[in-house]
């Protein structure tokens, strides 16, 4: 049996995909699509560079492509989410559900940066490489994501309306 270098990163990819997609089945599909693309495009990875960051970049691109192809579906499901997270008064599972709802209330750009830094513990530089954005953008998105998450979890999130032309 041939061992491929990406195999050791599957648990991290699954964890990030689960947090990013918010659904186990969608996360499994995202990981599978990411692994397929990573194996097919492995010749593009530069030996000596961070394979984990490269895999997260591949996952990011696959996720964005999936978002674009299902944009209408995503907007429908996002509009059905509660606008205010309610603090659970019982146990941890309810608090985790509040956190999951609040994470889904973040924009995809903010959610990605927050999850890569907080959950996957990547450095700002690694996130910048993975998402192909400047490090300053990583820092500002992270700051905005944390603030928005605080608002959503405290129930003080301002309601924003879309401008329709």
C-alpha positions in Angstrom: 0.0 0.0 0.0 1.4 3.4 -1.0 1.2 6.1 1.6 0.4 9.6 0.3 1.7 12.6 2.3 -1.8 14.2 2.4 -3.2 11.2 4.4 -1.8 12.4 7.7 -3.7 15.7 7.4 -7.2 14.1 6.8 -8.3 14.5 10.5 -7.5 18.3 10.4 -9.2 18.7 7.0 -12.3 16.9 8.3 -12.4 19.1 11.5 -12.0 22.3 9.5 -14.5 21.2 6.8 -17.1 20.3 9.5 -16.7 23.7 11.1 -16.7 25.4 7.8 -19.7 23.6 6.2 -21.7 23.2 9.4 -23.0 19.8 8.3 -21.4 16.4 8.6 -22.4 15.2 5.1 -21.5 18.5 3.4 -18.1 18.4 5.3 -17.5 14.8 4.1 -18.2 15.9 0.5 -15.9 18.9 0.9 -13.1 16.7 2.3 -13.5 14.2 -0.5 -13.5 16.9 -3.2 -10.5 18.5 -1.5 -8.5 15.2 -1.4 -9.4 14.4 -5.0 -8.2 17.9 -6.1 -5.1 17.7 -3.9 -4.0 14.3 -5.2 -4.7 15.4 -8.8 -2.8 18.7 -8.4 -0.1 17.4 -6.0 2.5 18.2 -8.6 1.7 21.9 -8.0 2.7 21.7 -4.3 6.2 23.0 -3.7 8.3 20.5 -1.7 9.6 22.3 1.4 6.6 24.5 1.8 3.8 23.9 4.4 1.7 21.0 3.1 -1.0 21.6 5.7 -1.4 25.3 4.6 -1.5 24.2 0.9 -4.2 21.6 1.7 -6.3 24.3 3.5 -5.8 26.5 0.5 -7.1 23.7 -1.8 -10.1 23.2 0.6 -10.7 27.0 0.6 -10.9 27.1 -3.2 -13.1 24.0 -3.3 -15.4 25.5 -0.7 -15.6 28.8 -2.5 -16.4 27.1 -5.8 -19.1 25.1 -4.1 -20.5 28.3 -2.5 -20.6 30.0 -5.9 -22.4 27.0 -7.4 -25.0 26.9 -4.6 -25.3 30.6 -3.9 -29.0 30.8 -4.1 -29.4 27.7 -1.8 -27.0 29.1 0.7 -28.8 32.5 0.8 -32.1 30.7 1.5 -30.7 28.6 4.3 -28.9 31.6 5.9 -32.2 33.6 5.9 -33.8 30.9 7.9 -31.3 31.2 10.7 -32.3 33.1 13.8 -30.8 36.6 13.8 -30.0 36.5 17.5 -28.3 33.7 19.3 -30.0 32.9 22.6 -27.8 31.9 25.6 -28.5 28.3 26.5 -29.6 28.0 30.1 -29.1 24.2 30.4 -26.1 22.3 29.2 -23.1 22.3 26.9 -24.9 20.8 23.8 -27.2 23.8 23.7 -24.2 26.2 24.0 -22.4 24.4 21.2 -25.6 24.7 19.1 -25.6 28.5 19.8 -21.9 28.7 18.8 -22.6 26.7 15.6 -25.5 29.1 14.7 -23.4 32.1 15.4 -20.6 30.8 13.2 -23.1 30.3 10.4 -24.1 33.9 11.0 -20.6 35.1 10.0 -19.7 35.7 6.4 -17.8 33.0 4.7 -14.6 35.1 4.6 -14.8 35.9 8.3 -15.7 32.3 9.3 -12.8 30.8 7.3 -10.2 33.1 9.0 -11.6 32.6 12.4 -11.7 28.8 12.1 -8.2 28.6 10.7 -6.7 30.7 13.5 -8.8 29.5 16.4 -9.6 25.9 15.5 -6.7 24.9 13.4 -4.2 27.1 15.2 -2.5 28.3 12.0 -0.4 31.4 12.2 -1.5 34.6 10.5 1.1 34.0 7.8 -0.1 30.4 7.2 -3.7 31.7 6.9 -2.6 34.4 4.5 -0.9 31.8 2.3 -3.8 29.3 2.5 -6.4 31.9 1.6 -4.1 33.9 -0.8 -4.8 37.2 1.0 -2.5 39.8 2.6 -1.6 39.3 6.3 -3.3 42.6 7.1 -6.5 41.3 5.6 -6.2 38.2 7.8 -5.9 40.3 10.9 -8.8 42.7 10.0 -11.1 39.8 9.1 -10.2 38.0 12.3 -10.9 41.1 14.4 -14.2 41.7 12.6 -15.2 38.0 12.9 -14.5 37.9 16.7 -16.5 41.1 17.2 -19.4 39.8 15.1 -19.3 36.5 17.0 -19.3 38.3 20.3 -22.4 40.3 19.2 -24.2 37.2 17.9 -23.5 35.2 21.1 -24.5 38.1 23.4 -27.8 38.7 21.5 -26.7 42.3 20.7 -26.2 41.8 17.0 -27.5 44.6 14.8 -29.9 43.6 12.1 -28.6 44.4 8.7 -30.9 44.9 5.7 -29.9 44.2 2.1 -30.3 47.0 -0.4 -32.3 45.7 -3.3 -32.3 47.7 -6.6 
